[in-house]
Structures are given as structure tokens and as C-alpha cells.
Amino acid sequence: DAKTTQPNSMESNEEEPVHLPCNHSTISGTDYIHWYRQLPSQGPEYVIHGLTSNVNNRMASLAIAEDRKSSTLILHRATLRDAAVYYCILPSGNTGKLIFGQGTTLQVKP
Amino acid sequence: KAGVTQTPRYLIKTRGQQVTLSCSPISGHRSVSWYQQTPGQGLQFLFEYFSETQRNKGNFPGRFSGRQFSNSRSEMNVSTLELGDSALYLCASNPYGSSYNEQFFGPGTRLTVL
């Protein structure tokens, strides 16, 4: 799997937008970009994924750079419940295998 | 639709014992993956099963094994437990075992080895 680089931690204020960056300069043309998050004492949960175009769902938006070497997960209005570790993952091939890095720990302040 | 379930949720064993953990995927999902999470190493991939066959394996010793049944339920077994095996064991299911699809994680089994 291609390697990803994320900041170790970020802080946000409640109800403000949060932009979580991820660099993946060795991404291949067929690698999807997945984001998962893990809330305290829970298993990871899927957030969003995309290939080339920007994607939106009820949880977040995913902005993908034109060269696909980086992407940004956007939480439009952070809540205290969004405090979690966010993982950017590039699974490859016909597989369910995910390689987790250290992720970004997001702290949301009231 | 019911989510991924894992049993038991908590387990305490002593060194040298063996343990079996169970995972029931979402109905219709054919791929089940297992992960180990520790404070020091984070989330690490153990193995993936698809249609009863092991398709991928992580870098873990042979003491860690698994299997998948025809109904897609999966078990993982750890023999000769060591203190370092204390961890949260998570399983995830995926409809087709494809990188296109999202993974659905269970709540995990917390294993403590004394």
C-alpha cells in the first residue's frame, strides 16, 4: 500500500470547520483514498472515500488535489463528538486489507 | 441491518493458554479482516479471509491463526499466549473484499494476558 503522511494532532473549536490534511505522494493511479476515524473506546468507522473527484457525504467532504498527491478531509462544523483519531488510508488492489498509520488526533474545544 | 459483532467483548487469560475470538460479519459480506490494536504499535493488520480462504496475512507469528466458515463468520486463535498479546482485537467486514468498498468494524474484543 502507498504510504500516507498526516500531522500527529490538530485542534479545532466547536462549530468551526476543520481541514485534516494527508500527503500521499506515491499514490498509484488506481488507489482509492479512504478516511476512517476512531472514537475513544470504539472500533474505527468509515468516513468517506474517493478516487479523483471531490466527494461529499453526510459526515464530511473529501477534497482531492488534481495530481492526487494529497487530500483533505473537511468537517464542516466540528462538534465535540468529532474528537477522534482520523486515518487516511490508501488500500490497493482487490483486497479488504487496510494499513493504518498513526493518524491525526483531533481535539475539539468547546 | 445488524452490524459486525464480536464475542466475547472482554477476556482475561494467563500466559501459555490459548484463546479463540469470534466475529460475525454483516449479513452478505464475504470478507472478514482481523486487526490488533496496542498503544505501542497502533492498529496492525493480522489477516483477511474471503469466501473461506485466507487472502492476505500480516507480519505476525504462526501462533496467530484464523478461519472463516461457509456463513462468513470468522474465528481467530492465538496459541501459547504471551504478555505482549494483550490488545484490542478488531474485526472488519466488507461485501466483496475490494478496496473500493468501505470496511465495517466491530467493537472489538479486549484481551488481557496475565
Interface residues (C-beta under 8 A of the other chain):
Chain A: D31 Y32 H34 Y36 Q38 Q42 G43 P44 E45 Y46 H49 Y87 P91 S92 G93 N94 T95 G96 K97 L98 I99 F100 G101 Q102 G103
Chain B: V4 S31 V32 S33 Y35 G42 L43 Q44 F45 E48 F50 R55 N56 L90 A92 N94 G97 S98 S99 Y100 N101 E102 Q103 F104 F105 G106 P107 G108
